[in-house]
């Protein structure tokens, strides 16, 4: 059954804007308007404050854990226009890198799949998206997509490195030719897909369906199927599921998941890519699942502020 | 500030009022305090009498309340509550709502009665409209001004009945109600939000604006580009209003410390320092109003209401009023020369002010003498009242000897300073400052500080003001800034958490994080969110349930951060104040928070539910502490793995025994049953049946159709895979693919691929071939290698050597092109046909395994992951480390792998046994000789020279 396994009192002095656990689910990072990022050890239902990271001069909007193969690395972005990459070394967290190349609030950070090395995408209200690549020896290579979204970029999310449908274009025997791709959403109401070609980032697709600012995008993890799936949510209260069966990635079809009464701020995919968690201005969290016939249904509702995710159906696992 | 402890007249506490707004009627007889549940009518003649109450039923606080300023309508007052204005009438000790004005669609930020027409009321709202109402026809507003931007303040001109001003973020608009289409004038007044707006009482063109940007600015709206004058403060200014007597201005600051004096009286002619501070309130002053002057009285009375739940009435006597008419006439002239019109208008009122302060001037002598006689006491009083709770600073005061010692330590530096006060102090006599040992700061700095202190003190004593506190604060900020410079950027962001008093730190750099015009394109922050993490967790956080949105739930959450400033204006004033004092409270209690905190935070958008009044404790202090409402909710981690199609328990119990597929299937079916996956149990049963020995395909393509071609063969499996793909059950997918992959083709099929039957699927390839971050098996730099991994690298170039039981599409392709013999092609075809998994989809099946491997890794089941990945045929990553080239020992051509492509012989021989090496081998990186690993180990156990006899000291040169 669905059960609460831990309730962490973060002691942040202002509202929390993001919470995320690391790869193994042993540590929790939170960030808040009180300008701090906190890391908790949450193993076995405990909550030990491991680090209280100070360095931002404004509210911290989002955090992102890097893949553990690179060590314990956390990125955070803030209203203060900075992106800070923190690293744990010998048990203490320190700044590894501070990126100040944006001219307005940085709203979203997302680490790329580990196959690409340590690469971070940052979306900012100055309209640009930065891609920071660790080149070793404390060096970071910065690529900037200027004016990626007019007015501002609100969210970035990487495509999984397992490129579905790679069957055809993949030259035999070589390392699968993973193309770096990510999706972004912005104040131009657009969802945009980007891909790297010859070391340059190019706009690949422009998906239009939202009627207001796109607040979050999430590229679903792949389980090896030749379908790409992206979820996007917006100020207009709509959540769209975008799918592409075309191996070339050119034809995307949108499906409306639901129209909420208030802004939808966040979408998150489960590891198998079949459940979507949706949260927004109505202070509710809902879980959505695609049925066998392709319809999206709400399977649960995290009741207001307290209580557990109560599953509406618990039978889906016994489907024959 | 001579009169600072004597001007307070009346203090009345209304502990339960929780009022958010206050107004004084035009007769000066009543003040109304508006709480959530009651409006309290305070008789100003006898303020300590229990107030009368008017009940109200609303979940909204009163935003603004204002009495009608006309004597004829003096019983009427208006109170805004969310989108509505209620008009109350108060007669004979009873009050009631006699009508309501409804028209705004969003919260009303301000309202103001016309000074000329008693029936006219103007309201401003976040909904961007400004409505002028005629209270005789309340159905709809008589005039609607569309401002496009939400307004925070609206005020009628006091001299011109048609004009009004409204503030929108940092802008001011001037309207003529006869021309409602567009504003008459725009004034880009401030960079940050304007909190207060006030028209000059006598000049119809002049107004004062107070703003978040720490300043009050004075404007002639006909010259919107340049302000007439500026009053710079170190903290945001909440309200600035002209006094009813000339040249005075009262400001309420947004204090950084709760105890700081936030209510100040200024002379508009000299804005360098306030002429008076109204000291007494323990908390934020929410509202202040002038009580109309009584007949024959020279005193004015200021009525103030504070969050400390006290109403205070301050007497502003003619002496104090006179302070506003500073003797700095040259300053006046300087100010006024900016603007001829202003000059005129002000000079026209000059005689009037002279007149009004005339009697006061007569008292000047008395004032002077009273001050003179009180001198010794003044120092004592200063000592006892001084607020010097600054960290790292200690002040020892000796009133008898008129001196004090200030000791401070900052970082490695110590400062000891003796301050000696002359007998005349503070009457134009400055104290002296002297550094004494053990002061450790350099002498240049000493000189600098001494100069600053002397200047500061002189400035103060010139006006008969105390200077100790300002001087000490100057000293601290001086030291502070110097230390910061000294420390430099090395100490980075943490410099700000250095031990300094929060208040002081706030002064030099209060950052107005929010409220700038750039915020318009920054998305409104998330206050709730949910994220799937790890494999089976959902992490979510929400706004605490005690935090409510200040707007009705029907209204959507704003999209941009700039909405924040508009939202907490007007009606939300008390909320904002509350959150501010919340943060200042934390600062005060010495929490490690950064002190230059935003005065406006995202939490300002949400109002915090009051703790039920029943639980209110008696003592205000503790009450305050108890009321610390959590702004951050809890983060909840929920186990949701039951919702996922993959099961950790299955991951643990599934087995992949390549030597006994039947057993594997049966055990896995049992495992699936234990976790309740009956469907998967049946699938395993089917798998068991399909992999049965009876069905193993005949090697001869002619004998029978292989089972794979049967409807229950490949077709069934494909249907199953399709089904589980839809369910996203990557676990079942990967396991099925692995099991059916191991389904061993009959032995003779190896003959087709020739060389290495030993490497059939019965012996899965070494798993390190899969690029793996856990074992980081890309053995760069090591000279040990196995022939197996060499084969792996040759995999793409040499289709003949295919170690796989299953083949990739490449093999398929190559196979078709490579074997021209029809018989072989048929067998090849047959080999494809007899497989249950369609070889064309191998890459996809590999992806399943890799994805499942990833999940197993997250579960910590590394061995299981390795088990599964053994069955992935994915080509390895290109070798990233050092690659060892091999030259064929026979033909000297470069070869890859163990067999030379040119002469078809095995490429190298062991230096010891001279037999070709196929298996594990080691070489010296220096001389290139080597051989079988076991031989090499044996040799070098005893020797350190190369076995080939080349004389190379291999052990010294490289590591074996």
Interface residues (C-beta under 8 A of the other chain):
Chain A: X1 X2 X3 X4 X5 X6 X7 X8 X9 X10 X11 X12 X13 X14 X15 X16 X17 X18 X19 X20 X21 X22 X23 X24 X25 X28 X30 X32 X33 X34 X35 X42 X54 X55 X56 X57 X58 X59 X61 X67 X69 X79 X80 X95 X104 X105 X107 X114 X125 X151 X152 X154 X162 X164 X166 X167 X170 X172 X173 X174 X175 X176 X187 X212 X213 X215 X221 X222 X223 X224 X225 X226 X235 X237 X261 X262 X263 X265 X266 X268 X269 X270 X271 X272 X273 X274 X275 X277 X278 X279 X280 X281 X283 X284 X285 X287 X289 X292 X299 X300 X302 X304 X305 X306 X308 X309 X311 X314 X316 X317 X318 X319 X320
Chain B: X492 X493 X494 X497 X511 X513 X518 X521 X522 X523 X524 X525 X526 X527 X528 X529 X530 X531 X532 X533 X534 X535 X536 X537 X538 X539 X540 X541 X542 X543 X544 X545 X547 X556 X557 X559 X561 X583 X586 X591 X593 X594 X598 X601 X602 X603 X606 X631 X632 X633 X634 X635 X636 X637 X638 X639 X640 X642 X643 X644 X645 X646 X676 X677 X678 X679 X682 X723 X725 X726 X727 X728 X729 X730 X733 X773 X774 X795 X796 X797 X808 X809 X810 X813 X841 X843 X844 X845 X846 X847 X848 X849 X850 X851 X852 X855 X858 X860 X874 X875 X876 X877 X878
